[in-house]
Amino acid sequence: MKYKNEVVIVIVVSMLILVLKWINVFQIENGFGNPLVILMMIIAFSAMGIYLQKSMDKNYEKQAINYKNLDVLKYICAILIIILHLRPFFDYSNPLDLAFNNIITRVCVPLFFVITGYFAAIKEKEQPAYMKVHVSKMIPLYLTWSALYIPILINDAVHYLPTIQEHMNTLQFSAPILILLLIVLSPFVVIVTLVYTGVYYHLWYFPAVMLSLLVLRKWKERFPVKNLLILSFVLLLFGATETYYGVLPLTIQQLITFYYKVFFTTRNFLFFGLFYVVLGYSMGKKKEVYSEHCVSKLIISMFFLVFEALILHDFDRLNSNILLSCIPLTYYLFIFTLYVTRKKEKRINLPYRDLSKYYYLVHPAVIALCFSVFNIISIETDPYQQIAVVLLFTHLVSYFFMILKRYFKRLPI
């Protein structure tokens, strides 16, 4: 069939838009439920999908893989993560808060993991010990940024002193015993902090990546990688219990509650990062990574993410870190990014890779300083103004560290 791809895209787009109309996401009241508007959306999105699919197919035939697109994707993801952690729409708009907090941003960290695993497989072909070398380079970087965030952590702790004091009083221990416990447990707390949670809330990503790479490296020396992919998927299913907590039967809730009382979250390398790193590595090991009708599959994956988030919105969740529909979405979005042509590539040539790295590293400090130290913004500030101010200062601070790194290359920053 000559126009098979085009027909598939039109059918997929039409069905999804009509489903969104059927479940009242598109309504007459919000302007999207008008039949003429629906027809225009079907035409516009179908035309866009057909154009993008043709671009991908053409690049696939020429074996033109656009690795630079991944840097742009990481940069966009870094911005979305900033919005996630800022959460500016919490008291402003429930639909926008749902869109950014529970839907759009949830694919960002899986993409970071997949990209890391993919390039581990690519670079391993030239440098067999790449994973070990990469982890050894990440350790000083991670420790440096952990040290930089200690003052901010202390500042945050000061605000919670009354709560901490109340909790300490409930323990009913004498002061000498409490001091002794702190001394005895402090090494354990340091280890757990560095290996599991991170000194600050975003730094968990680094031990998750490093441990995932180390486990993958050891595993593939003795066993097939596909077996680890299956095992890590099972572990991911357990990790998803924090998102699906309210859907689970009461007996299972009671069982997993013991885990969450001790470890707080499944947002770690074992129940989150490992699967996506191994998935990326498996993709990198393939002779070619491509999927027929990729644009259609990507659109369907996006729909399932929205559908999943809307269903879970009415249930109790411990967190929303792990959404299962992110798996196909991450997979097809990665392939799409590799093969799609990026226009005006020569005109816009920002250091996307470095910016995405420092955006991620510095943005919690910028958010904390903007709110609590400089009082530049507050909860009452317009959400779009919050985003603009935080992004501007994050960009400036990121450039500062990029210049610092340029002149002092040995600095682990």
DAFENVEN-V881226 format. One record per helix or strand. SS is the DSSP state (h for helix, s for strand). FROM is the first residue (numbers start at 0). TO is the last residue. Records with the same first field share a line. If there is no record, write none. Layout:
# DAFENVEN-V881226
SS->FROM-TO  FROM-TO
This chain:
# DAFENVEN-V881226
h->3-21  34-60  66-85  93-123  129-147  149-158  160-170  174-196  203-219  224-241  244-246  249-262  268-284  293-311  325-338  351-372  382-406
